[in-house]
Every structure is written in C-alpha cells, then in structure tokens.
Amino acid sequence: EISYNNMPMLSNALRLFSKSLHSQLGLCKISQSKRAAANACIIQMLQCQRRFLCYQAKDQQSPLQYELLNERSLLQVNGLDAKSYLQGLITNDLSCLDKCQRGAVFSMLLNAQGRVLFDTIVYVRSDSDNPEHRVYLIESESSDLADLAKHLRRYRLRKKVEIADVSDKLLVAALLPAGLDDSAESSSEAESQLLHSLSSRPGSECLVRDPRLPVGWAHRWLIRRDQSATALDGLQSAKTGTYRMTRYRLGIGEGPVDHPPGRALPLECNAALLNGVSFNKGCYLGQELTARTHHTGVVRKRLAPVMFTDSGADCAALAGATLIDARNGETVGQVRSAHQGRGLALVRLGRIQGGPQQRLLCKLNRGVACEATVFKPDWWPSDVVTAASGDAADSREE
C-alpha cells in the first residue's frame, strides 16, 4: 500500500525507469523471449502509473490545500494556574480538551457587560519541560493581539501564569478541501491519509479539526516558522481569500470586523452554535448576560451569510451598510463584512421566517447600493429562526 502523499513521486520514478529501460532494449542484442519479458515489465510499470493518474483524477478534489492566515497570531499561556486562570476569562470549558480528546476549542472573551472583546481558538499541548503540565496557545486576530495580552495580564493578579507572544515562532494555516466534495466517502479516506502525513512532518506543531462546526469544513495547522518550507513542501496553496470566502459562505464570523469589540453579543455571533460557549462550567467574566439570554431562549438577531447582487460599487465599501426589507422599507440589519459578492450581516431573525432566503436592499449614505440576499445556514438548528417569531423590536440588551 502506498500513501497518497508518495504516489506522485512513485509515478514519476516509474515513468523515468520505463523510459530508460525501453531505450536500453533498443541498443542491446537480446533474445526474443527476454525482450518480451522486458516489454511486459514496461507495460506493468506504465499500467501502475496509469492507475495512479486515474486515482488522482478520481480524487482530485479530495486532497487539501492550505492558506497561511497572516491575519491570525498566537499567545502562549502556561504555568501552574494556567487552566483555572483561563477558565475564569473564556466562554468555553477547557476541560473538554481532555474529556473529549480535542486538540482545540473555540471561545470568546467578554467584558464585564457580556459584550465580545475577542474571539479565539485555544490549543493545548504538553509542556516540553514538564509533560504533566499543559501549555495553551491562544489564536486571535493579529491586530488584536497586543490588546488581548493586555487584557489577560490585567486579570492575572498573583496567579502563577506566564503570557508570551509566540507569533515570531509559529504560523497559523487553514487546511481546506481543494474543491467541492463529489464523494464524501472517497475524499475522507484520502484526506485522512494526507492529514496523518502532514501532522508528522518536521515543522508541524499542531494539526486539529477546526472546532467551530460539527462537520470538518477546515483544519487548523500551527507550523514552526523556521521549518515552514519543509512542512508545506509539495502541498497545494489555495488562492488568497479562499478561507475568508469559505467562512462567508458558511456564515462563520471571525475577528473584530465581524465581532465589533464592546458591541457584539456572543449569542448573536452564533458562539453557542459554533461550540464556543459552555453553560455548565461555572462563572467567567461577562457570564451573566450570556446565561440569562440563553435560558430565556430569545436571540432576536444573528450573524448570517449574505450575497450581494447588482453591485456597481466596491464590495468592501458595503461593510457597515444598513439592510432594509425590500417589501416595506424597514431596517432589518447591518452588513458587518463584504468581499467579492459575499459577506456577513447581523440580521433580525423575525424578518426571514418566510423561507431560507430574504431579498433585502443595502443602503449606504448616498442611497441604495445593491440588492442582497440573506441565507439561513444549513448548520443552524431548525428552531433558530422560529424562536424569534413575532418579535419586531430590538432586544433590551441591544
């Protein structure tokens, strides 16, 4: 058996060897029987190469492609009190890293009023000096990293915790399917082989499934900078912006543009639906409003994917535009981010009950810029929209 990663190299070797052997046969005087045996050998080699090419064509969409996320950086938190310290600040429960044998969790950090300050992915690994202790790597937006470090140090007090910026040592990459899946079963096996190979490469620090959705839409890969060329060797690079467009298509927010600091609410950002909130772990900073909203079951707005049409202006300029209902002119939401015809918008759920889509208009200061269609993501529970039924007013917390 040959792993998918090694098949291109084997195919090329077979091609060169068969070509060389064929040339030698033309120069040497050998018996007909030996020439027939040699020709049979060449045919078998070429058939093997052909099988590989067919295999590659069949599964050309199942291997992964990578995109370096230069907009994401890492802080390292370690020490005897690291876990309990972080438990009091983040919305998720770090215990599930051990209980569920995960390599990472999605989480948010809130202010005292329960508003989002930072969205993060927290990775865990063993301390090289003391394997019994855990080291936590906190991934966040690069532009927010200094503020995140300041926020963490503010609540450190006398806890035995060390906080360090390790962005100069580690890169963050996203691994995405190279195309749309035609056969989930066949691609799963090929991707599994490739992921196993990548995780054991020199320079690979941590490779885990992105924890924000139950299905494997992406993988997170932390790579040591000084060995990044070795780790990425031979792997297909995705077109710049592929990761962002994938997020927009699925309705996954990330960073301060999608989650405005001090304004966004975690449940409106779908933090609970994205496995980013624990309602059982105990107290953490900003918990009260989140817990109360969850238990009342009323979330009237959510971040949702939006598609823009007939836009004559730069799509990025649509960020911040007001969304109005084309039927009655009422304001129903606001565009948070936009790029190449897609984006994310905070939309009032009560206005999209009529179906999975709702035709809206994007209004800028100078007037209507384009039409927009908001989509209900497939991964949302069926009762998400109906839970806001009949409510046209803003929630008290908004």
C-alpha positions as a printed Julia matrix, in Angstrom:
398×3 Matrix{Float64}:
   0.0     0.0     0.0
   1.26    3.47   -0.89
   0.09    6.64    0.78
  -1.43    9.35   -1.37
   1.46   11.66   -0.49
   4.08    9.31   -2.03
   2.19    8.37   -5.19
   3.33   11.32   -7.37
   6.98   10.56   -6.62
   6.47    6.85   -7.4
   4.66    7.64  -10.63
   7.47    9.87  -11.83
  10.1     7.26  -10.93
   8.21    4.57  -12.86
   7.94    6.82  -15.9
  11.68    7.57  -15.94
  12.67    3.94  -15.3
  10.4     2.55  -18.02
  11.69    5.15  -20.48
  15.3     4.25  -19.65
  14.61    0.51  -19.94
  12.88    0.99  -23.28
  15.92    2.89  -24.6
  18.29    0.17  -23.45
  16.24   -2.5   -25.22
  16.73   -0.7   -28.49
  20.53   -0.79  -28.08
  21.05   -4.29  -26.71
  21.01   -7.53  -28.67
  18.91   -9.9   -26.58
  16.74  -12.89  -27.31
  13.11  -12.51  -28.25
  11.94  -14.14  -25.01
  13.94  -11.72  -22.85
  12.78   -8.78  -24.94
   9.16   -9.91  -24.49
   9.67  -10.2   -20.71
  11.22   -6.73  -20.59
   8.35   -5.28  -22.62
   5.87   -6.92  -20.25
   7.71   -5.27  -17.35
   7.45   -1.89  -19.05
   3.74   -2.42  -19.67
   3.16   -3.24  -15.99
   5.03   -0.11  -14.93
   3.03    2.08  -17.27
  -0.2     0.48  -16.08
   0.79    1.25  -12.5
   1.43    4.86  -13.47
  -1.88    4.97  -15.32
  -3.71    3.66  -12.24
  -2.19    6.48  -10.24
  -3.26    9.06  -12.79
  -6.81    7.64  -12.75
  -6.76    7.66   -8.94
  -5.56   11.24   -8.98
  -8.25   12.26  -11.47
 -10.95   10.49   -9.47
  -9.94   12.08   -6.18
  -8.53   15.35   -7.44
 -10.93   17.25   -5.16
 -10.26   15.27   -2.01
  -6.68   16.35   -1.14
  -6.35   19.5     0.94
  -5.0    22.9     0.07
  -3.55   25.37    2.55
  -3.77   29.1     3.11
  -1.49   30.92    5.52
  -3.57   33.12    7.82
  -1.25   36.07    8.33
  -4.09   37.95    9.98
  -4.06   35.45   12.87
  -1.41   35.28   15.61
  -0.73   33.36   18.82
  -0.18   33.98   22.52
   1.19   31.27   24.79
  -0.17   30.87   28.32
   1.49   28.42   30.69
   2.12   27.92   34.39
   0.66   26.04   37.34
  -2.52   28.14   37.34
  -2.92   28.46   33.56
  -6.08   26.37   33.26
  -8.01   27.85   36.19
  -6.91   31.32   35.16
  -8.23   30.95   31.6
 -11.41   29.23   32.82
 -12.38   32.47   34.55
 -11.99   34.52   31.38
 -13.21   32.49   28.38
 -16.72   31.38   27.46
 -15.81   27.73   26.79
 -14.71   24.92   29.1
 -11.07   23.85   28.78
 -11.89   20.56   30.5
 -13.44   19.3    27.26
  -9.95   19.29   25.74
  -9.21   16.31   27.98
 -12.69   14.78   28.26
 -13.47   14.9    24.54
  -9.85   14.42   23.47
  -9.94   17.55   21.33
  -6.89   19.5    20.29
  -8.59   22.9    20.32
 -11.73   24.76   21.37
 -13.41   27.88   20.03
 -14.08   30.53   22.65
 -14.69   34.21   23.24
 -13.5    36.66   25.85
 -16.09   39.16   27.08
 -16.08   42.4    29.02
 -17.9    42.75   32.33
 -21.1    43.73   30.48
 -21.1    40.5    28.48
 -20.01   42.02   25.16
 -17.45   40.36   22.91
 -13.87   41.61   23.13
 -12.01   38.81   21.32
 -12.86   35.59   19.51
 -10.19   32.93   19.9
  -9.23   29.34   19.23
  -7.41   27.78   22.18
  -4.98   24.91   21.55
  -3.45   22.68   24.19
  -0.16   20.8    24.24
   2.12   19.25   26.84
   4.92   21.31   28.35
   8.23   20.03   26.97
   9.92   20.67   30.33
   7.12   19.13   32.39
   4.81   16.75   30.44
   2.25   16.76   33.27
   1.6    20.48   32.76
  -0.39   21.97   29.9
   0.61   24.83   27.64
  -2.2    26.8    25.99
  -1.86   28.61   22.68
  -4.48   31.3    22.09
  -5.1    32.23   18.46
  -6.66   35.6    17.76
  -6.6    38.41   15.23
  -3.1    39.85   14.76
  -4.41   43.4    15.11
  -5.94   42.46   18.48
  -3.01   40.54   19.93
  -1.49   43.4    21.96
  -4.9    44.26   23.44
  -5.57   40.59   24.17
  -2.25   40.26   26.02
  -3.04   43.42   27.98
  -6.49   42.07   28.86
  -5.04   38.76   30.06
  -2.37   40.44   32.19
  -4.98   42.7    33.75
  -6.65   39.68   35.4
  -3.52   37.67   36.13
  -3.14   39.12   39.65
  -0.98   36.68   41.68
  -1.67   33.58   39.67
   1.3    31.5    38.55
   0.9    32.21   34.87
   3.24   33.31   32.09
   1.97   35.04   28.95
   4.13   35.37   25.84
   3.69   36.34   22.2
   4.87   33.41   20.07
   3.87   34.8    16.67
   7.53   35.04   15.69
   7.85   31.28   16.21
   4.57   29.86   14.89
   2.42   30.35   11.8
  -1.32   29.69   11.54
  -2.61   27.96    8.42
  -6.03   26.7     7.35
  -6.36   23.4     5.5
  -9.38   23.36    3.19
 -10.76   20.87    0.67
  -9.25   21.52   -2.74
 -12.74   21.55   -4.29
 -16.36   20.7    -3.74
 -16.88   17.16   -2.49
 -18.41   14.82   -5.07
 -17.83   11.77   -2.91
 -17.52   12.32    0.83
 -16.58    8.7     1.4
 -13.67    8.6    -1.06
 -12.37   12.04   -0.08
 -12.49   11.19    3.61
 -10.0     8.35    3.22
  -7.61   10.4     1.07
  -7.8    13.4     3.38
  -7.23   11.21    6.43
  -4.04    9.83    4.9
  -2.84   13.28    3.95
  -3.63   14.76    7.37
  -1.74   11.96    9.09
   1.24   12.6     6.85
   1.18   16.37    7.42
   0.9    16.08   11.2
   4.14   14.09   11.36
   6.14   16.39    9.1
   9.08   18.38   10.5
   7.78   21.81   11.5
   4.24   20.65   12.27
   3.42   21.86   15.78
  -0.31   21.1    15.95
  -2.91   19.96   13.4
  -6.55   19.76   14.52
 -10.04   19.97   13.08
 -11.44   23.48   13.27
 -13.68   23.25   16.35
 -16.36   25.69   15.25
 -18.58   23.32   13.3
 -19.5    19.66   13.88
 -18.56   18.84   10.28
 -14.98   19.07    9.05
 -15.13   22.25    6.96
 -11.5    23.05    7.72
  -8.46   22.08    9.76
  -6.19   24.34   11.78
  -2.44   23.87   11.37
   0.21   25.51   13.55
   3.61   25.46   11.85
   7.04   26.41   13.17
   8.28   29.36   11.14
  11.85   28.12   10.84
  10.62   24.86    9.28
   7.61   26.12    7.35
   9.17   25.4     3.95
   9.65   21.75    4.91
   6.16   21.43    6.37
   4.46   22.96    3.33
   6.61   21.25    0.69
   4.51   19.72   -2.08
   1.2    20.92   -0.63
  -1.12   22.91   -2.87
  -1.52   26.56   -1.94
  -5.06   27.93   -2.03
  -5.94   31.12   -3.82
  -5.67   34.11   -1.5
  -9.02   34.73    0.17
 -10.31   31.16   -0.16
 -10.53   30.78    3.61
 -12.41   34.05    4.01
 -14.88   33.22    1.24
 -15.46   29.78    2.79
 -16.26   31.43    6.11
 -18.65   33.84    4.44
 -20.41   31.05    2.58
 -20.92   29.11    5.83
 -21.73   32.15    7.96
 -18.76   31.97   10.34
 -17.6    35.28   11.78
 -14.01   35.97   12.8
 -12.12   38.96   14.13
 -13.12   42.5    15.16
 -14.8    43.35   11.83
 -17.37   40.57   12.19
 -17.48   40.84   16.0
 -17.1    44.57   16.85
 -15.37   44.76   20.27
 -17.59   46.06   23.05
 -20.71   45.91   20.86
 -21.27   42.35   19.67
 -23.09   39.8    21.81
 -21.71   36.23   21.8
 -25.02   34.51   21.09
 -25.79   36.91   18.24
 -22.39   35.92   16.83
 -23.54   32.27   16.98
 -20.89   31.42   19.59
 -23.08   28.74   21.18
 -23.99   27.18   17.82
 -20.28   27.14   16.93
 -19.37   25.15   20.06
 -17.89   28.23   21.72
 -19.91   28.55   24.95
 -20.25   26.26   27.96
 -23.34   26.8    30.1
 -22.23   24.31   32.76
 -18.63   25.12   33.67
 -19.27   27.91   36.17
 -18.51   31.61   36.37
 -16.41   33.61   33.94
 -16.13   37.29   33.12
 -19.31   38.56   31.42
 -21.26   35.35   32.03
 -24.47   36.86   33.45
 -25.96   38.36   30.29
 -24.99   35.35   28.16
 -26.51   32.87   30.6
 -29.7    34.9    31.02
 -30.19   35.26   27.26
 -29.6    31.54   26.77
 -32.09   30.5    29.43
 -34.8    32.87   28.17
 -34.24   31.36   24.73
 -34.62   34.68   22.93
 -31.93   35.75   20.47
 -33.51   38.17   18.01
 -30.52   38.85   15.77
 -27.82   36.61   14.38
 -24.79   36.87   12.14
 -25.76   35.28    8.82
 -24.23   34.84    5.35
 -25.28   37.36    2.75
 -24.83   37.52   -1.03
 -24.78   40.83   -2.91
 -26.14   41.33   -6.44
 -26.03   44.17   -8.97
 -23.34   45.97   -7.05
 -21.79   48.78   -9.06
 -19.5    49.82   -6.23
 -16.55   48.26   -4.47
 -17.93   45.36   -2.45
 -15.73   46.17    0.54
 -17.48   49.55    0.77
 -20.69   47.71    1.68
 -19.34   46.92    5.17
 -21.46   48.91    7.6
 -24.33   49.36    5.14
 -27.87   49.2     6.5
 -30.07   46.33    5.33
 -33.68   47.25    4.63
 -36.59   44.98    3.78
 -37.47   45.41    0.1
 -41.16   44.81    0.92
 -41.74   47.6     3.44
 -38.52   49.6     3.78
 -37.94   48.66    7.41
 -34.42   48.3     8.77
 -33.65   44.64    9.46
 -29.89   44.54    9.98
 -26.41   45.73    9.13
 -23.6    44.41    6.93
 -20.54   43.54    9.01
 -18.12   42.48    6.26
 -18.13   42.04    2.48
 -15.77   40.71   -0.18
 -16.25   39.59   -3.78
 -20.03   39.45   -3.66
 -20.35   37.69   -0.31
 -20.23   38.71    3.32
 -21.75   38.53    6.77
 -24.55   40.61    8.22
 -26.26   40.92   11.59
 -29.91   40.34   10.68
 -33.15   40.36   12.64
 -34.42   36.78   12.59
 -38.09   37.69   12.59
 -37.72   39.11    9.08
 -36.53   35.92    7.4
 -39.2    33.49    8.55
 -40.81   33.21    5.14
 -38.08   30.89    3.86
 -34.37   30.21    3.85
 -33.73   33.42    1.89
 -34.93   37.01    2.12
 -34.46   39.75   -0.51
 -33.05   42.89    1.04
 -31.53   46.19   -0.06
 -28.14   47.55    1.05
 -28.42   51.23    1.88
 -25.39   53.5     2.19
 -25.37   57.22    2.98
 -25.74   58.07   -0.7
 -28.68   55.72   -1.19
 -29.37   52.13   -2.17
 -26.14   50.47   -3.37
 -27.34   47.0    -4.35
 -29.64   44.12   -3.56
 -28.73   41.45   -1.04
 -29.96   38.0    -0.13
 -29.52   36.65    3.39
 -29.23   32.89    3.81
 -30.07   30.67    6.75
 -27.03   28.34    7.04
 -27.72   24.62    6.8
 -25.96   24.01   10.11
 -28.35   26.24   12.07
 -30.91   24.25   14.1
 -34.38   24.35   12.58
 -35.82   26.32   15.51
 -33.3    29.2    15.37
 -35.48   31.44   13.2
 -38.84   30.4    14.64
 -37.58   31.18   18.16
 -37.73   34.86   17.25
 -41.24   34.6    15.82
 -43.43   37.65   16.05
 -40.82   39.96   17.53
 -40.05   43.06   15.51
 -38.42   45.08   18.28
 -34.85   45.14   19.39
 -33.94   43.11   22.43
 -33.37   45.02   25.63
 -29.67   44.15   25.59
 -29.14   45.59   22.09
